[in-house]
Amino acid sequence: QVQLVESGGGLVQAGGSLRLSCAASGRTFSSYAMGWFRQNPGKEREVVCRLSWSGEITYYADSVKGRFTLSRDSAKNTVYLQMDSLKPEDTAVYYCAIASVPFRDYGHYDVWGRGTQVTVSS
């Protein structure tokens, strides 16, 4: 059974930083692409960033480019999202997801974590 567990969310002031973690079991990030998404109540889920299975290709939404950074620890099978210079508009529940097919740079994400709340106060 594939599971993803996010952690690291919390309350931070604007301009501050948080590091989110996404730990996987049952499937390895070194073989499967993954992504971070966020959603607020009543709004559509939006992609924040993506990481290819090789770790060589990354995508960042324009809204977070230059402020958010992906990294991966293959030994721990964990992906991190370092979020710096946080803004109130970054407030959302953040979810990680993993692709259903291995060795694809991007793909359909079929397993999702439960999410972690990030709140940025002004």
Secondary structure, DSSP 4 states (H G I P E B T S, - for coil): --EEEEE--EEEETT--EEEEEEEESS-TTTS-EEEEEE-TTS--EEEEEE-TTS--EEE-TTTTTTEEEEEETTTTEEEEEE-S--GGG-EEEEEEEESSTT-SS--EEEE---EEEEEE-
